[in-house]
């Protein structure tokens, strides 16, 4: 059953992404509020890593608000170097492995997906806050996998949101790519 709390978080999450595509600083307000609501949604659904992740997202929303400043032009979109991509992938794998080890259930696909998408989301969100174009490529993959995880756990609206997120991450990549090209 979809609760009003899940619908509210979903709406704010969608608003966050639409504003982020346009590089509007207010995206961080919508994102922070969505994350605060999702914390409760995921906790109730038994997705502990996803719930804890929302605390981090609220913190990154505060960071993004200050980092982006009063104008998106103060922080241009930029590329992540190859060494940065290696660090991203290596960090996601290592952090996921450690989390799965401490959770102690190596046979549960839900725990694998919960841990991996959580750590990948941590890093991808930081890349968005720092305005790296490749953040959106990572988000396309993360959103598709996360949508399946949420669908498996009965979070229909949230699963649908993450499918929309995957499409909008593609739109964001395209828009930020144009902004990067015009800035050079």
C-alpha positions, 0 to 999 in steps of 0.5 A, spaced: 500 500 500 502 506 498 502 511 503 501 519 503 508 519 506 511 515 500 507 520 495 509 526 499 516 524 498 516 521 491 513 528 489 518 532 493 524 527 490 521 528 483 521 536 484 528 535 486 531 532 480 527 537 475 530 543 479 537 539 479 536 538 471 536 546 470 541 547 475 537 551 480 539 551 487 532 550 490 533 543 488 537 542 494 531 544 499 526 539 495 531 534 495 533 535 503 525 534 505 524 528 500 530 525 504 527 526 510 520 523 509 524 517 505 527 515 511 521 514 515 518 510 508 524 506 508 525 504 515 518 502 515 519 497 509 525 494 512 530 497 508 535 499 513 541 501 509 536 505 504 533 509 511 540 511 513 542 513 507 537 518 507 540 522 513 546 522 508 542 525 503 539 531 507 547 532 509 549 533 502 542 537 500 545 542 505 552 542 502 549 542 495 545 548 497 552 552 500 556 549 494 552 551 489 551 558 492 546 563 490 547 562 482 548 556 478 554 560 474 558 560 480 560 553 479 560 550 472 559 543 470 565 539 469 568 532 467 571 527 472 578 524 470 579 517 469 582 516 476 576 519 479 572 514 476 576 508 478 576 511 485 568 511 484 567 504 482 573 501 487 569 505 493 562 502 491 565 495 491 569 496 497 564 499 501 558 494 499 563 488 501 564 491 508 557 492 509 554 486 506 560 482 511 557 486 517 550 484 515 552 477 515 547 474 510 551 473 503 545 469 500 540 475 500 540 478 494 536 484 497 541 485 502 546 485 496 542 490 492 540 494 498 548 495 500 550 496 493 545 501 491 546 505 497 553 506 497 553 508 489 548 513 491 552 516 496 558 517 491 553 519 485 550 524 490 556 527 492 558 528 484 552 531 483 553 536 489 560 537 486 557 538 479 560 532 475 557 530 469 558 523 470 554 523 476 548 522 471 551 516 468 552 513 474 545 515 476 541 512 470 544 505 472 543 506 480 536 508 479 534 502 474 537 497 479 534 501 485 527 501 482 527 493 481 529 493 489 523 497 491 518 494 486 521 487 490 519 490 497 512 493 495 514 500 494 510 501 488 510 509 487 517 509 489 519 504 484 515 508 479 519 514 481 526 511 480 524 509 473 522 516 472 529 518 475 533 514 470 529 517 464 530 524 467 538 522 469 538 521 462 535 528 460 540 531 466 546 528 463 544 531 456 542 538 459 549 538 463 553 536 457 550 542 453 552 547 459 559 544 459 560 545 452 557 552 452 562 553 458 568 551 454 
